[in-house]
């Protein structure tokens, strides 16, 4: 199934990530694509907040991968860790394999920015999230990274996602849904 959600700004993108965290479980793979500045890290920050992980979620561009361990919940349990990968600087499948992502995949939620075409083989079940931030805005939209609408296309792949209700868009924002 493919769904498209319009997110009016960076905070709505973060909020959608927080809402998505509520349906994630260990072993889930999220593959994020989109232009520079589209909101991939912003969405991942929302995921981190929703999962309740330790540490600031920031782009791992220069360290390639970061693991954020879960913090204890009020009831004493812990959710999954968040493994956040930025494949932008990687140039081969050998470099992806060297990260050994499959060793932690079962216990963590793994998010791979710039992962399209690289990591789909890690799991038959995944969410492919494509974020676009239409260019050509006026005024503050051009200069302010938090401003401006994002268009999120979510493609659920595999049996894991059959029947799973993914978050809707922001109240009042248009969204389209189609079967794929």
Secondary structure as the mmCIF struct_conf table of DSSP 4:
data_model
#
loop_
_struct_conf.conf_type_id
_struct_conf.id
_struct_conf.beg_label_comp_id
_struct_conf.beg_label_asym_id
_struct_conf.beg_label_seq_id
_struct_conf.end_label_comp_id
_struct_conf.end_label_asym_id
_struct_conf.end_label_seq_id
STRN STRN1 UNK A 2 UNK A 7
BEND BEND1 UNK A 9 UNK A 9
HELX_RH_AL_P HELX_RH_AL_P1 UNK A 10 UNK A 21
TURN_TY1_P TURN_TY1_P1 UNK A 22 UNK A 23
TURN_TY1_P TURN_TY1_P2 UNK A 26 UNK A 27
STRN STRN2 UNK A 29 UNK A 34
TURN_TY1_P TURN_TY1_P3 UNK A 36 UNK A 37
BEND BEND2 UNK A 38 UNK A 39
HELX_RH_AL_P HELX_RH_AL_P2 UNK A 40 UNK A 51
TURN_TY1_P TURN_TY1_P4 UNK A 52 UNK A 52
STRN STRN3 UNK A 53 UNK A 53
BEND BEND3 UNK A 54 UNK A 55
TURN_TY1_P TURN_TY1_P5 UNK A 61 UNK A 63
BEND BEND4 UNK A 64 UNK A 64
STRN STRN4 UNK A 65 UNK A 68
HELX_LH_PP_P HELX_LH_PP_P1 UNK A 69 UNK A 69
STRN STRN5 UNK A 70 UNK A 70
HELX_LH_PP_P HELX_LH_PP_P2 UNK A 71 UNK A 71
STRN STRN6 UNK A 72 UNK A 72
HELX_LH_PP_P HELX_LH_PP_P3 UNK A 73 UNK A 73
TURN_TY1_P TURN_TY1_P6 UNK A 74 UNK A 75
BEND BEND5 UNK A 76 UNK A 76
STRN STRN7 UNK A 78 UNK A 78
STRN STRN8 UNK A 81 UNK A 86
TURN_TY1_P TURN_TY1_P7 UNK A 88 UNK A 89
BEND BEND6 UNK A 92 UNK A 92
HELX_RH_AL_P HELX_RH_AL_P3 UNK A 93 UNK A 98
TURN_TY1_P TURN_TY1_P8 UNK A 99 UNK A 100
HELX_RH_AL_P HELX_RH_AL_P4 UNK A 101 UNK A 104
TURN_TY1_P TURN_TY1_P9 UNK A 105 UNK A 107
STRN STRN9 UNK A 108 UNK A 113
TURN_TY1_P TURN_TY1_P10 UNK A 114 UNK A 114
TURN_TY1_P TURN_TY1_P11 UNK A 116 UNK A 118
BEND BEND7 UNK A 119 UNK A 119
HELX_RH_3T_P HELX_RH_3T_P1 UNK A 120 UNK A 122
BEND BEND8 UNK A 124 UNK A 125
STRN STRN10 UNK A 126 UNK A 132
BEND BEND9 UNK A 135 UNK A 135
TURN_TY1_P TURN_TY1_P12 UNK A 139 UNK A 139
HELX_RH_AL_P HELX_RH_AL_P5 UNK A 140 UNK A 143
TURN_TY1_P TURN_TY1_P13 UNK A 145 UNK A 146
BEND BEND10 UNK A 148 UNK A 148
STRN STRN11 UNK A 150 UNK A 157
BEND BEND11 UNK A 158 UNK A 158
HELX_RH_3T_P HELX_RH_3T_P2 UNK A 159 UNK A 161
TURN_TY1_P TURN_TY1_P14 UNK A 162 UNK A 163
BEND BEND12 UNK A 170 UNK A 170
TURN_TY1_P TURN_TY1_P15 UNK A 171 UNK A 172
STRN STRN12 UNK A 175 UNK A 178
#
